[in-house]
């Protein structure tokens, strides 16, 4: 399962939130999150969080995951594990921009936030896996 909470190369100039995405069909409920910043201006910061909901309407008061604050271009990876939160059926991204200093008064980041479901781990014992590898 692949999810896009913020489409790649999205230009952000104000605080906002993405559309709710249904994760109820996820087998593992564990996702590797990739936040990619491809452009930005100086003297600004970006905070990205992921919130959850049982119905797509009422959202968790605190984020399920808060990614590290961003100032520069690059990629950040984190794991979102919802395996112990079975009531969460929807997730959405939320972002806050901050700008300080001189120059353009509006912050600007070009970003994308994509999630890839982590597959279930194999339940083979080490000796069984070794015998399969030897064949």
Secondary structure, DSSP 8 states (H G I E B T S, - for coil): -EEEEEEEEEEE-S-EE---EE-TT-SS-EEEEEEEEEEE-SSEEEEEEEEEESSSSSB-SS-SEE---B-SSEEEEEEEE-TT-TT--EEEEEEEEEE-SSS-SS--EEEEEEEEE--------HHHHHHHHH-
